[in-house]
Amino acid sequence: MDEKTILLFDDYLQGALSPEEKDRLELRLKTEPELKDAFTIFKDLNGHLSHQFSDERTSFKDTLETLADKHLKTTEAPKKDVKVISFRPLRYLVAASVIVLFGVTFWFQMQDVGYDDYSFKGSIDLVERGGDESAFAKAEKAFNEGLYTDAISYFDDIIGNDPDNTQVLFYKGIALVETEDYVNATSIFTKLSNGNSVFKYKAQWYNALNFLKQENIEQCKQILLKLPPEAENYNEAQELLKKL
């Protein structure tokens, strides 16, 4: 994809296309999935533009038009074969356009980061340590199906007979975050973080996510900064810190 496509998208969003040009583009968007995907990206980014950048936007558009004309002149040739062009580079061209217009800081501010990006994925498999075996099975099933309130109830049944079961405590903490019971989740994760179980650092990581879900960014960062390099989620923590 070239500069002409970006200009076409921009003119469409600005209402600068003729009725015929508008109809042609809308037809292409309906029949060309990759073009539609590229347009969606551009439209989303364009929605973040503000009036204070209008001069820079106009200047950048003029530059694109110059590049487009130059590109057109240097690539005109008799067409013999139909060439399939990948739309993937357009992603980078659109992204680069935004960075040039608004700067790297503005670009990273637009990249939303939230709890769902790092939340627990997958299923759990509890290790039964005596007590009511059915409670373990029910807790697993409820948690894996996203029925966190039910899972918490079954976790409590297990903990009632085995209060030091760190695995169950850890997953209960996650379930509490999912049900927005942040205070009790913090209590569990803090207890595990101060202990010496295999969940010590994972509890610290999920406690940071607990505060991320509450949009308490400073507290989240403080916890992430204390996560040691040997922690399983250390690299993820460093990645998240860069985004916050």
NORNORVEN-V680417 format. One record per residue. N is the residue number from 1. D_FIRST is the distance of its C-alpha to the first C-alpha in whole Angstrom. Layout:
n: <N	N>
d_first: <D_FIRST	D_FIRST>
This chain:
n: <1	2	3	4	5	6	7	8	9	10	11	12	13	14	15	16	17	18	19	20	21	22	23	24	25	26	27	28	29	30	31	32	33	34	35	36	37	38	39	40	41	42	43	44	45	46	47	48	49	50	51	52	53	54	55	56	57	58	59	60	61	62	63	64	65	66	67	68	69	70	71	72	73	74	75	76	77	78	79	80	81	82	83	84	85	86	87	88	89	90	91	92	93	94	95	96	97	98	99	100	101	102	103	104	105	106	107	108	109	110	111	112	113	114	115	116	117	118	119	120	121	122	123	124	125	126	127	128	129	130	131	132	133	134	135	136	137	138	139	140	141	142	143	144	145	146	147	148	149	150	151	152	153	154	155	156	157	158	159	160	161	162	163	164	165	166	167	168	169	170	171	172	173	174	175	176	177	178	179	180	181	182	183	184	185	186	187	188	189	190	191	192	193	194	195	196	197	198	199	200	201	202	203	204	205	206	207	208	209	210	211	212	213	214	215	216	217	218	219	220	221	222	223	224	225	226	227	228	229	230	231	232	233	234	235	236	237	238	239	240	241	242	243	244>
d_first: <0	4	7	8	7	9	11	11	12	14	16	17	18	20	22	21	19	22	23	22	18	19	20	17	15	17	18	14	15	18	17	13	14	11	9	13	13	10	12	15	14	13	16	18	18	18	21	23	22	26	28	29	25	25	26	23	20	21	21	18	16	18	17	13	14	16	13	11	14	15	11	12	16	15	13	15	17	19	17	19	18	15	12	11	7	7	6	8	7	6	9	10	9	10	13	14	14	16	18	18	20	22	23	23	26	25	22	24	26	24	24	27	29	32	34	32	30	33	36	38	36	38	41	45	48	51	54	57	60	63	63	62	59	58	57	55	53	53	51	49	48	48	46	43	43	42	46	46	49	51	50	52	55	55	54	57	59	58	59	62	64	61	61	59	57	54	51	52	52	49	47	49	48	44	46	47	44	42	45	45	48	47	51	52	49	49	53	52	49	51	54	52	51	54	55	55	53	50	49	49	46	44	46	45	41	42	44	41	39	42	42	38	38	41	38	41	39	41	43	41	40	43	44	41	42	45	43	44	42	44	43	41	38	38	35	34	36	34	31	32	34	31	29	33>
